[in-house]
Amino acid sequence: MSSTTIPSFDPLTWKQADLDVHVATRDGEFAGFVEFDGSAYVVRDNRGTEIGAFPTLDDAFRALEEVQTTARRPHTTFPLRLPRVLRRRPRRASA
């Protein structure tokens, strides 16, 4: 019997779209982008929300990776099973 370890997610893939724009994808899906505004590298996520401005391109890449990693972590604060009250099936009315 073989055991295959699959990472929880693939790393971001970066492509330079223009002189001052780098685009990130994960599993073929748009993940965000970094643009240089003349003084800093501005990072935006896949919805266009600004994450922050960073002095170096590597810092900007790491920031988007961290945001993507924390967004994909499972929420452990919620129980995995529903409470018994919510698991009950609806009862039919009797005539």
QUIQUI-V174239 format. One record per residue. N is the residue number from 0. RES is the residue in three letters. D_LAST is the distance of its C-alpha to the last C-alpha in Angstrom with 2 decimals. Layout:
((N & RES & D_LAST) (N & RES & D_LAST))
This chain:
((0 & MET & 56.78) (1 & SER & 57.61) (2 & SER & 56.17) (3 & THR & 56.25) (4 & THR & 56.18) (5 & ILE & 54.77) (6 & PRO & 55.51) (7 & SER & 52.57) (8 & PHE & 53.97) (9 & ASP & 57.03) (10 & PRO & 59.82) (11 & LEU & 60.43) (12 & THR & 62.72) (13 & TRP & 65.17) (14 & LYS & 67.00) (15 & GLN & 69.56) (16 & ALA & 68.52) (17 & ASP & 71.53) (18 & LEU & 74.45) (19 & ASP & 72.38) (20 & VAL & 68.79) (21 & HIS & 67.14) (22 & VAL & 63.64) (23 & ALA & 61.36) (24 & THR & 58.76) (25 & ARG & 56.55) (26 & ASP & 55.14) (27 & GLY & 56.29) (28 & GLU & 54.31) (29 & PHE & 56.11) (30 & ALA & 56.28) (31 & GLY & 58.67) (32 & PHE & 62.31) (33 & VAL & 65.48) (34 & GLU & 68.00) (35 & PHE & 71.40) (36 & ASP & 71.95) (37 & GLY & 75.67) (38 & SER & 75.45) (39 & ALA & 72.35) (40 & TYR & 69.71) (41 & VAL & 66.42) (42 & VAL & 63.24) (43 & ARG & 60.01) (44 & ASP & 56.78) (45 & ASN & 54.73) (46 & ARG & 53.28) (47 & GLY & 56.71) (48 & THR & 56.30) (49 & GLU & 59.70) (50 & ILE & 59.91) (51 & GLY & 63.48) (52 & ALA & 67.17) (53 & PHE & 69.31) (54 & PRO & 73.07) (55 & THR & 73.03) (56 & LEU & 71.15) (57 & ASP & 70.32) (58 & ASP & 68.78) (59 & ALA & 66.63) (60 & PHE & 65.51) (61 & ARG & 64.58) (62 & ALA & 62.62) (63 & LEU & 60.37) (64 & GLU & 59.94) (65 & GLU & 58.89) (66 & VAL & 56.36) (67 & GLN & 54.90) (68 & THR & 54.81) (69 & THR & 53.04) (70 & ALA & 50.52) (71 & ARG & 49.61) (72 & ARG & 49.23) (73 & PRO & 45.73) (74 & HIS & 44.26) (75 & THR & 44.25) (76 & THR & 43.00) (77 & PHE & 39.36) (78 & PRO & 37.54) (79 & LEU & 37.06) (80 & ARG & 33.53) (81 & LEU & 30.68) (82 & PRO & 29.61) (83 & ARG & 26.77) (84 & VAL & 24.48) (85 & LEU & 25.02) (86 & ARG & 24.66) (87 & ARG & 21.03) (88 & ARG & 18.67) (89 & PRO & 15.84) (90 & ARG & 12.50) (91 & ARG & 9.45) (92 & ALA & 6.55) (93 & SER & 3.75) (94 & ALA & 0.00))
